[in-house]
Each structure stands twice: as structure tokens, then as C-alpha cells.
Amino acid sequence: MSNAEFELLDELYFVQPFSYLKETLAWEDRLLLDTLESLYGKGWIKCLQSPDEERFDQVNVVEEGEDLYFLATKKGLMAHNAL
């Protein structure tokens, strides 16, 4: 797990919108979107259309990420806490 992935997972114990992550981490959009995509690809986060509406289709995080919400999965929390 990269440092960026670890830091991002720290913020995803609760559902968070992209705007919150951008403001809190103060990362450039590309780094944030690429890191979200990496975590999503590993199954460590899930994407939500709204705070209560999970996306079950395949999500292109780089293209859609700015309009989504994110939450760590159990698998992601286990990987985060293993370090």
C-alpha cells in the first residue's frame, strides 16, 4: 500500500464526497482520482452516487469521481489496519 493510499483510506472510515477529500488532503485532482481508482481496483473502497446510494455497476473513477462519494470496504479497512 502506498503512502497516498494509506492517507486516503484514513479519510474513508465514513462516507465522504470527493470535495471533502480534495479539501482535507489538499491534493491535486489527478493524484486524488488516480489513488481512488487504485483503491477501487483493489476492492478497498466502494463508490456511491449519494451518501445512501451505492453504485453496483463498474465505475470509472477517473471520469466520474468528482461527482461521487466514497467509503472504505471491510477489505480496505483490514488492509489499512494491518500496517
CORZI-V367008 format. One record per residue. N is the residue number from 0. RES is the residue in one small letter. PHI is phi as a letter, one per 20 degrees, with the letter a starting at -180 (none if undefined). OMEGA is omega as a letter, one per 40 degrees, with the letter a starting at -180 (none if undefined). Layout:
# CORZI-V367008
{{N & RES & PHI & OMEGA} {N & RES & PHI & OMEGA}}
This chain:
# CORZI-V367008
{{0 & m & none & i} {1 & s & f & i} {2 & n & f & i} {3 & a & f & i} {4 & e & f & i} {5 & f & f & a} {6 & e & f & a} {7 & l & f & i} {8 & l & f & i} {9 & d & g & a} {10 & e & e & a} {11 & l & d & i} {12 & y & f & i} {13 & f & c & i} {14 & v & g & a} {15 & q & c & i} {16 & p & f & i} {17 & f & g & a} {18 & s & g & i} {19 & y & f & a} {20 & l & f & i} {21 & k & f & a} {22 & e & f & a} {23 & t & f & a} {24 & l & e & a} {25 & a & l & i} {26 & w & e & i} {27 & e & f & a} {28 & d & g & a} {29 & r & f & i} {30 & l & f & a} {31 & l & f & a} {32 & l & f & i} {33 & d & f & i} {34 & t & f & i} {35 & l & f & i} {36 & e & f & i} {37 & s & f & i} {38 & l & f & i} {39 & y & f & i} {40 & g & f & i} {41 & k & e & a} {42 & g & m & a} {43 & w & e & i} {44 & i & c & i} {45 & k & c & a} {46 & c & d & i} {47 & l & c & i} {48 & q & f & i} {49 & s & b & a} {50 & p & g & a} {51 & d & d & a} {52 & e & c & a} {53 & e & f & i} {54 & r & e & i} {55 & f & d & i} {56 & d & e & i} {57 & q & f & a} {58 & v & d & i} {59 & n & e & a} {60 & v & f & a} {61 & v & f & a} {62 & e & e & a} {63 & e & d & a} {64 & g & g & a} {65 & e & f & a} {66 & d & d & a} {67 & l & d & i} {68 & y & d & a} {69 & f & c & i} {70 & l & b & i} {71 & a & f & i} {72 & t & e & i} {73 & k & g & i} {74 & k & g & i} {75 & g & f & i} {76 & l & f & i} {77 & m & f & i} {78 & a & f & a} {79 & h & f & a} {80 & n & f & i} {81 & a & f & a} {82 & l & e & none}}
